[in-house]
Each structure stands twice: as structure tokens, then as C-alpha cells.
Amino acid sequence: MGTVQMVSVCVRCVIQLTERDYEERITIWRTDDLDDAVAKAQAEARDYAANVGGTAIDFAQSYGSDEDPTEDGAEVFSLIRQSEMPPRQYIDHFFDTGMEFIRRDDD
């Protein structure tokens, strides 16, 4: 099995908007170098934070892909986490705490 050539890297960064509000942003970089993409994403996050009056948190998660990110269904980010929680509890704990600014089906 040969090495897969990445064509893009997605990086998730976190911006503190207010004392209580945080924004997670995933940006895409056309490069095959994870370190280069993370450095660029963190610089972009600092610029973005300055423009919105926030602070870029020193945190980044990256994901390299060999898929064309412009194709329908292309995977652009993946994170695997181990947990003993059942599915609903897992979602409520990590993704749907009730504090997100999202549209819900029951809205």
C-alpha cells in the first residue's frame, strides 16, 4: 500500500468572541503539508479574531485529505474520539449542549 498524497488540509481553530461565546471554525488549505496548513490557519484565525473583536485560542486540529474538496460528499474533516457514553449522551455532551447558536428542528 503506497502513501496517499494529500491535496488539501482542513484545520479547526477556536475563537473566543466574548467571555462566554466561542466559535469553532474549519478552514481548508490547498497544500500537502499539515504543519504549513496549521500555521496558515492559526494566522488566519488571529486575523479573523481581530476583525470580530475576539481572541484566537492557541488550539488547532488538522485533517489531511486526498479527496477534491469541491466534489459532493468529499470528507473535509474527521475526528475520532473514544467514549463510554451512549450515543445521545455523547451528542449532548460534545455537540448539542443547548448553548450553541444553531437552528433546531423544533424551532
Secondary structure, 3 states (H helix, E strand, C coil): CCCCCCCEEEEEEEEECCCCCEEEEEEEECCCCHHHHHHHHHHHHHHHHHHHCCEEEEEEEEEEECCCCCCCCCCCCCCCCCCCCCHHHHHHHHCCCCCCCCCCCCC
